[in-house]
Amino acid sequence: MISASRPEHVLIVGSGIVGIACAHYLSKQGLKVTVIDRSTIAGACSHGNCGYICPSHVLPLTEPEALGTAFKSLFQPNAPFRVKPRFSPAMWNWMWQFARRCNHRQMITAGVALKAILDSAMSEYRALLKSEPIHCEWKETGLLYVLQSEKGMRGFAETDRMLTDHFGVSAKRIDGSELAQFEPALKDNLAGAFHYEGDASVRPDLLNSQWAELLKQRGVTFLENCELQNIEKTGGRIARLHTSHGVLEADRFVIATGAWSTRLGKALECRIPIEPGKGYSVTMSRPDPCPRYPMLLPEHKVGVSPFDGGYRLGSMMEFCGYDESIPQNRIAQLRTSAEPYLRSPSTNETQQTWYGWRPMTWDSLPIIGRAPRLENAFLATGHNMLGLSMATATGKLVAELVTHASPHIDPLPYSPARFI
């Protein structure tokens, strides 16, 4: 356990939502915490996502159908799920490992591990937002999956049945004739929807900024625009970090660098097989009528997020490397994809267009735990599309592992050692 004579110092690399959550739970244990980031606090993938906290999302990306979808996307530049052909041995190895896991047995196995951390995170979010002055548009209105076609309804009904049978997660089915009354912003010619009432949503930028500000007030140090340049090691431990702000020392180190984590694998002496999965969003003024419920449109793979002061459409999964562009055709695609569903799918007053790189692992599970060959280095990364949903449970688990406390969930499925 931590010595009472001097609080141990933990340095967290990465100030996304996962890094912020780790800082929260580590500081609660009485540790001195410093967070550094190469850019601004929560300025990357934690900023422009759809804001879902979704325990219903227990099925991994490694579904049996995903392999065929990925192959077809090689020849479909506008596919919402797309693998862009390019020379990258690391990416093709990642794809091979991903393909090996696209079967029913491994899907269910991964789903069990995802459910454990998602359920824990929801419980922690409720406790956090009940006890702390964080105002982030937290709403427990559930998540609505809207289907345009009867074929889509039948297919999703099978998914819902699988979720019920294997994980005890069930939705309320809403037939098309009842849907417009349930959500007046939807058109009246849709096949129906499934409402997962146990899900919640937030405005992610408000959550990030207010949580980080609260931690600053409680003594956590944040260093922005602080680029990690080198990791100095000695005796199987990290001794210090060389950064653009100078040399930084600490007792323990937590790496929460999202999609960039794979580039630190050599320095950390472990495999971190992450590929960046690029997503986009466009935030605009609220349409009239504006949806009351956050929703997903599975047939077009678009998320719809109504905020108090705005409205966001988000989607896409592009395996295209660390591409920094925002193609206008992708933003236009988000807008047009919502048109079959909503009476007023978008507005002309654009507040922000955004892209982010999701840290995708080939087994759809996050990477949480001690680096196998370094005694004082811990990873908290690889959360795929669910970083926001898993952040609180990740922070709590990291704090338990750092302080040698009994973990509240089994950490084995998320261990970095699984890649040895």
C-alpha positions as CSV (number, residue, x, y, z in Angstrom):
1,M,0.0,0.0,0.0
2,I,1.0,3.7,-0.3
3,S,3.4,5.0,2.4
4,A,1.8,7.4,4.9
5,S,5.1,9.4,5.1
6,R,5.0,10.8,1.5
7,P,2.3,10.5,-1.1
8,E,3.5,8.7,-4.1
9,H,3.6,10.7,-7.3
10,V,1.8,9.3,-10.3
11,L,2.4,10.8,-13.8
12,I,-0.4,10.2,-16.3
13,V,0.4,10.6,-20.0
14,G,-2.8,11.6,-21.9
15,S,-5.6,13.9,-20.7
16,G,-8.5,12.4,-22.6
17,I,-11.5,11.2,-20.6
18,V,-9.6,8.0,-19.6
19,G,-6.7,10.0,-18.3
20,I,-9.0,12.4,-16.4
21,A,-10.8,9.4,-14.8
22,C,-7.5,7.9,-13.8
23,A,-6.4,11.2,-12.2
24,H,-9.7,11.3,-10.3
25,Y,-9.5,7.9,-8.7
26,L,-5.7,8.0,-8.1
27,S,-6.1,11.4,-6.3
28,K,-8.9,10.0,-4.2
29,Q,-6.4,7.5,-2.9
30,G,-4.2,10.3,-1.6
31,L,-1.6,10.1,-4.4
32,K,0.0,13.2,-5.9
33,V,-1.1,13.3,-9.6
34,T,0.3,15.1,-12.6
35,V,-1.3,14.8,-16.1
36,I,0.5,15.7,-19.3
37,D,-0.8,16.0,-22.8
38,R,0.8,16.8,-26.1
39,S,-2.1,19.0,-26.9
40,T,-5.0,20.4,-24.8
41,I,-7.1,18.7,-22.1
42,A,-9.5,16.2,-23.7
43,G,-9.0,17.8,-27.1
44,A,-8.9,14.6,-29.2
45,C,-11.3,11.7,-29.4
46,S,-12.8,12.6,-26.0
47,H,-14.2,15.9,-27.3
48,G,-16.4,15.4,-30.3
49,N,-18.0,12.0,-29.8
50,C,-21.7,11.4,-29.4
51,G,-21.7,11.3,-25.6
52,Y,-23.3,7.9,-25.0
53,I,-22.8,6.0,-21.8
54,C,-24.1,2.7,-23.0
55,P,-24.1,-0.5,-21.0
56,S,-26.2,-2.0,-23.8
57,H,-23.2,-1.9,-26.1
58,V,-21.8,-5.2,-24.9
59,L,-21.3,-6.8,-28.3
60,P,-17.7,-6.3,-29.6
61,L,-16.8,-5.1,-33.1
62,T,-15.6,-8.7,-33.8
63,E,-19.0,-9.9,-34.8
64,P,-19.1,-12.7,-37.5
65,E,-20.5,-10.3,-40.1
66,A,-17.7,-7.7,-39.6
67,L,-15.2,-9.5,-41.7
68,G,-17.4,-9.4,-44.8
69,T,-18.2,-5.8,-44.2
70,A,-14.5,-4.9,-43.9
71,F,-13.6,-6.7,-47.1
72,K,-16.4,-5.1,-49.1
73,S,-15.3,-1.7,-47.9
74,L,-12.0,-2.0,-49.7
75,F,-13.9,-1.2,-52.9
76,Q,-16.4,1.3,-51.4
77,P,-14.8,4.6,-50.6
78,N,-18.0,6.0,-49.0
79,A,-18.7,3.0,-46.8
80,P,-19.3,4.1,-43.2
81,F,-17.1,1.2,-42.1
82,R,-14.1,1.3,-44.3
83,V,-10.6,-0.2,-44.6
84,K,-8.5,2.0,-46.9
85,P,-6.0,0.0,-48.9
86,R,-2.5,1.1,-47.9
87,F,0.9,-0.4,-47.3
88,S,1.1,-1.0,-43.6
89,P,2.3,-4.4,-42.3
90,A,1.1,-3.5,-38.8
91,M,-2.4,-2.7,-40.0
92,W,-2.7,-5.9,-42.1
93,N,-1.4,-8.0,-39.1
94,W,-4.0,-6.2,-37.0
95,M,-6.7,-7.1,-39.6
96,W,-5.6,-10.7,-39.6
97,Q,-5.8,-10.9,-35.8
98,F,-9.2,-9.2,-35.9
99,A,-10.5,-11.6,-38.6
100,R,-9.5,-14.6,-36.5
101,R,-11.8,-13.4,-33.7
102,C,-14.9,-12.7,-35.9
103,N,-16.8,-15.8,-34.7
104,H,-19.7,-16.3,-32.3
105,R,-17.7,-17.9,-29.5
106,Q,-15.1,-15.2,-29.2
107,M,-17.8,-12.5,-29.6
108,I,-19.6,-13.8,-26.6
109,T,-16.4,-14.2,-24.6
110,A,-15.4,-10.6,-25.3
111,G,-19.0,-9.5,-24.6
112,V,-18.8,-10.9,-21.0
113,A,-15.7,-8.8,-20.3
114,L,-17.2,-5.7,-21.9
115,K,-20.4,-6.1,-19.8
116,A,-18.4,-6.2,-16.6
117,I,-16.6,-3.0,-17.2
118,L,-19.6,-1.2,-18.8
119,D,-21.8,-2.0,-15.8
120,S,-19.2,-0.9,-13.4
121,A,-18.7,2.4,-15.3
122,M,-22.4,3.2,-15.3
123,S,-22.5,2.7,-11.5
124,E,-19.4,4.9,-11.0
125,Y,-20.8,7.6,-13.3
126,R,-24.0,7.8,-11.2
127,A,-22.1,8.0,-8.0
128,L,-19.7,10.6,-9.4
129,L,-22.4,12.9,-10.8
130,K,-24.5,12.6,-7.6
131,S,-21.6,13.6,-5.4
132,E,-19.6,16.1,-7.5
133,P,-20.6,19.5,-8.9
134,I,-20.2,18.5,-12.6
135,H,-22.9,19.8,-14.8
136,C,-22.6,18.0,-18.2
137,E,-26.2,17.4,-19.4
138,W,-26.3,14.0,-17.8
139,K,-29.6,12.3,-19.0
140,E,-30.8,8.8,-18.2
141,T,-33.3,8.8,-21.1
142,G,-31.8,5.6,-22.6
143,L,-30.6,5.1,-26.2
144,L,-33.0,4.5,-29.1
145,Y,-32.0,2.3,-32.0
146,V,-34.1,3.3,-34.9
147,L,-34.7,1.0,-37.9
148,Q,-35.9,2.2,-41.3
149,S,-36.8,-1.2,-42.9
150,E,-38.7,-4.3,-41.7
151,K,-35.5,-6.3,-42.6
152,G,-33.6,-4.1,-40.3
153,M,-36.1,-4.7,-37.5
154,R,-35.9,-8.4,-37.9
155,G,-32.1,-8.4,-37.9
156,F,-32.0,-6.2,-34.8
157,A,-34.6,-8.3,-33.1
158,E,-32.1,-11.2,-33.3
159,T,-29.4,-9.0,-31.9
160,D,-31.7,-7.9,-29.0
161,R,-32.6,-11.6,-28.3
162,M,-28.9,-12.4,-28.2
163,L,-28.2,-9.6,-25.7
164,T,-31.1,-10.8,-23.6
165,D,-30.1,-14.5,-23.7
166,H,-26.4,-14.1,-23.1
167,F,-26.1,-10.8,-21.1
168,G,-29.5,-10.1,-19.6
169,V,-29.7,-6.8,-21.6
170,S,-33.1,-6.1,-23.1
171,A,-34.8,-3.3,-25.0
172,K,-38.3,-2.1,-25.2
173,R,-39.6,-2.8,-28.7
174,I,-41.5,0.1,-30.4
175,D,-43.3,-0.7,-33.6
176,G,-43.5,1.8,-36.4
177,S,-47.1,2.8,-35.8
178,E,-46.1,3.9,-32.3
179,L,-42.7,5.4,-33.0
180,A,-43.7,9.0,-34.0
181,Q,-45.7,9.4,-30.9
182,F,-42.8,8.1,-28.8
183,E,-40.3,10.4,-30.5
184,P,-42.1,13.2,-32.5
185,A,-38.9,14.2,-34.3
186,L,-39.0,10.9,-36.2
187,K,-40.8,10.4,-39.5
188,D,-43.9,8.3,-39.5
189,N,-42.9,5.8,-42.1
190,L,-40.2,4.0,-40.2
191,A,-40.3,0.3,-39.3
192,G,-39.7,0.7,-35.6
193,A,-37.1,1.0,-32.8
194,F,-35.6,-0.6,-29.8
195,H,-35.2,1.5,-26.6
196,Y,-32.4,0.5,-24.2
197,E,-33.7,2.3,-21.1
198,G,-30.6,1.7,-19.0
199,D,-28.3,3.8,-21.1
200,A,-27.4,7.5,-20.5
201,S,-25.8,10.4,-22.3
202,V,-23.7,13.5,-21.6
203,R,-22.3,16.5,-23.4
204,P,-18.7,15.2,-23.5
205,D,-16.9,18.5,-23.7
206,L,-18.7,19.8,-20.6
207,L,-17.9,16.6,-18.7
208,N,-14.3,16.8,-19.6
209,S,-13.8,20.5,-18.9
210,Q,-15.7,20.5,-15.6
211,W,-14.2,17.3,-14.3
212,A,-10.6,18.5,-15.1
213,E,-11.3,21.9,-13.5
214,L,-12.6,20.2,-10.4
215,L,-9.4,18.0,-10.2
216,K,-7.2,21.1,-10.6
217,Q,-9.0,22.7,-7.6
218,R,-8.1,19.5,-5.6
219,G,-4.4,19.6,-6.4
220,V,-4.1,17.6,-9.6
221,T,-1.5,19.3,-12.0
222,F,-2.3,19.4,-15.7
223,L,0.5,20.3,-18.2
224,E,-0.9,21.0,-21.7
225,N,1.2,21.2,-24.8
226,C,3.7,18.9,-23.1
227,E,5.0,16.4,-25.6
228,L,6.6,13.1,-24.5
229,Q,10.0,12.8,-26.2
230,N,11.7,9.9,-24.5
231,I,11.1,7.4,-21.7
232,E,14.2,6.8,-19.6
233,K,14.4,3.4,-17.8
234,T,16.6,1.7,-15.3
235,G,16.3,-1.6,-13.5
236,G,13.0,-2.6,-15.0
237,R,11.4,0.6,-14.1
238,I,10.7,4.0,-15.7
239,A,13.0,6.5,-14.1
240,R,11.8,9.7,-15.7
241,L,10.2,11.1,-18.8
242,H,11.9,13.6,-21.1
243,T,9.3,16.1,-22.4
244,S,9.0,19.4,-24.1
245,H,8.6,20.9,-20.6
246,G,11.8,19.3,-19.4
247,V,12.5,16.1,-17.4
248,L,9.6,14.8,-15.3
249,E,10.0,12.3,-12.5
250,A,7.4,10.2,-10.6
251,D,7.0,6.9,-8.8
252,R,4.4,5.4,-11.1
253,F,3.4,6.2,-14.7
254,V,0.1,5.6,-16.4
255,I,0.0,5.7,-20.2
256,A,-3.5,6.8,-21.4
257,T,-2.6,8.1,-24.9
258,G,-5.4,6.5,-26.9
259,A,-4.7,5.8,-30.5
260,W,-1.1,7.0,-30.1
261,S,-0.3,4.3,-27.6
262,T,1.0,1.8,-30.1
263,R,3.9,4.1,-30.9
264,L,5.1,3.7,-27.3
265,G,5.2,-0.1,-27.5
266,K,9.0,-0.4,-28.0
267,A,9.8,2.1,-25.2
268,L,7.4,0.2,-22.8
269,E,8.8,-3.2,-23.9
270,C,5.4,-4.6,-24.7
271,R,3.0,-5.0,-27.7
272,I,0.3,-2.4,-27.9
273,P,-1.6,-3.5,-31.0
274,I,-3.9,-0.6,-31.6
275,E,-5.0,0.8,-35.0
276,P,-6.6,4.3,-35.2
277,G,-10.3,4.0,-36.2
278,K,-11.2,7.5,-37.6
279,G,-14.6,8.9,-36.8
280,Y,-16.3,12.2,-37.7
281,S,-19.0,14.4,-36.2
282,V,-20.7,17.6,-37.1
283,T,-22.3,19.8,-34.4
284,M,-24.9,22.4,-35.3
285,S,-27.8,24.4,-33.8
286,R,-30.8,22.4,-32.7
287,P,-33.3,21.6,-35.5
288,D,-37.1,22.0,-35.1
289,P,-38.3,19.5,-34.1
290,C,-35.2,18.3,-32.2
291,P,-35.1,14.7,-31.0
292,R,-35.7,14.1,-27.3
293,Y,-33.8,10.9,-27.2
294,P,-30.2,10.2,-28.3
295,M,-30.3,7.6,-31.0
296,L,-28.4,5.3,-33.3
297,L,-29.5,4.5,-36.8
298,P,-27.9,1.1,-37.4
299,E,-28.8,0.7,-41.0
300,H,-26.9,3.9,-41.8
301,K,-24.4,3.7,-38.9
302,V,-25.1,7.2,-37.6
303,G,-25.5,8.5,-34.1
304,V,-27.8,11.4,-33.2
305,S,-27.1,13.4,-30.1
306,P,-29.5,16.2,-28.9
307,F,-27.8,18.6,-26.5
308,D,-29.3,21.5,-24.6
309,G,-27.4,24.0,-26.7
310,G,-26.8,22.0,-29.9
311,Y,-27.2,18.9,-31.9
312,R,-24.6,16.4,-33.2
313,L,-24.4,13.8,-35.9
314,G,-21.5,11.4,-35.6
315,S,-20.4,8.2,-37.3
316,M,-17.8,6.4,-39.5
317,M,-15.1,4.0,-38.8
318,E,-12.2,4.5,-41.2
319,F,-9.0,2.5,-40.9
320,C,-6.8,5.0,-42.8
321,G,-3.9,5.6,-40.5
322,Y,-3.3,8.9,-38.8
323,D,-5.0,10.9,-41.5
324,E,-5.8,14.4,-40.2
325,S,-8.2,15.6,-42.9
326,I,-11.9,16.2,-42.6
327,P,-13.3,15.4,-46.1
328,Q,-16.5,17.5,-46.7
329,N,-18.1,14.5,-48.4
330,R,-18.0,12.7,-45.1
331,I,-19.7,15.5,-43.2
332,A,-22.3,15.7,-46.0
333,Q,-22.7,12.0,-45.7
334,L,-23.6,12.4,-42.0
335,R,-26.3,14.9,-42.8
336,T,-27.8,12.9,-45.6
337,S,-27.8,9.6,-43.7
338,A,-30.1,11.1,-41.1
339,E,-32.6,12.3,-43.7
340,P,-34.6,9.1,-44.0
341,Y,-35.3,9.1,-40.3
342,L,-35.8,12.7,-39.0
343,R,-38.4,15.3,-39.9
344,S,-35.6,17.9,-39.5
345,P,-32.3,16.0,-39.8
346,S,-29.9,19.0,-39.8
347,T,-29.5,22.8,-39.8
348,N,-27.3,25.2,-41.7
349,E,-25.8,26.7,-38.6
350,T,-22.7,24.5,-38.1
351,Q,-20.9,25.0,-34.8
352,Q,-18.1,22.5,-35.3
353,T,-16.8,19.7,-37.6
354,W,-14.6,17.2,-36.0
355,Y,-12.6,14.0,-36.4
356,G,-11.0,11.7,-33.9
357,W,-9.0,8.5,-33.9
358,R,-10.5,5.7,-31.8
359,P,-7.9,3.3,-30.3
360,M,-9.0,0.0,-31.8
361,T,-7.8,-3.3,-30.4
362,W,-8.1,-6.5,-32.5
363,D,-10.2,-8.2,-29.7
364,S,-12.4,-5.2,-29.0
365,L,-11.2,-5.1,-25.3
366,P,-9.4,-2.3,-23.6
367,I,-5.8,-2.6,-22.5
368,I,-5.7,-1.9,-18.7
369,G,-2.9,-3.1,-16.4
370,R,0.8,-3.1,-15.7
371,A,3.2,-3.3,-18.5
372,P,4.6,-6.8,-18.2
373,R,8.3,-5.9,-18.2
374,L,8.1,-2.6,-16.3
375,E,7.3,-2.6,-12.6
376,N,5.9,0.9,-12.3
377,A,4.3,1.5,-15.7
378,F,0.5,1.0,-16.3
379,L,-1.6,1.1,-19.5
380,A,-5.1,2.5,-19.7
381,T,-5.8,2.6,-23.4
382,G,-7.4,0.7,-26.3
383,H,-11.0,1.5,-25.5
384,N,-12.2,1.2,-29.1
385,M,-15.5,3.2,-29.5
386,L,-16.3,3.1,-25.8
387,G,-13.8,5.3,-24.0
388,L,-16.4,7.6,-22.6
389,S,-18.6,4.6,-21.6
390,M,-15.7,2.8,-19.8
391,A,-13.8,5.7,-18.4
392,T,-14.9,5.7,-14.8
393,A,-14.4,1.9,-14.3
394,T,-11.0,2.2,-16.0
395,G,-9.9,4.9,-13.7
396,K,-11.1,3.0,-10.6
397,L,-9.4,-0.2,-11.8
398,V,-6.1,1.6,-12.5
399,A,-6.1,3.1,-9.1
400,E,-6.7,-0.3,-7.5
401,L,-3.8,-1.8,-9.5
402,V,-1.4,1.0,-8.8
403,T,-2.1,0.9,-5.0
404,H,-2.3,-3.0,-4.9
405,A,-5.9,-2.9,-3.7
406,S,-8.3,-5.7,-4.5
407,P,-9.8,-5.0,-7.9
408,H,-13.5,-4.5,-8.1
409,I,-13.7,-6.4,-11.4
410,D,-11.5,-9.1,-12.8
411,P,-8.6,-7.3,-14.5
412,L,-7.4,-10.3,-16.4
413,P,-9.4,-9.9,-19.7
414,Y,-7.9,-6.4,-20.1
415,S,-4.3,-7.2,-19.2
416,P,-1.5,-6.1,-21.6
417,A,0.1,-9.5,-20.9
418,R,-2.5,-11.1,-23.3
419,F,-0.4,-9.8,-26.2
420,I,2.8,-11.5,-25.2
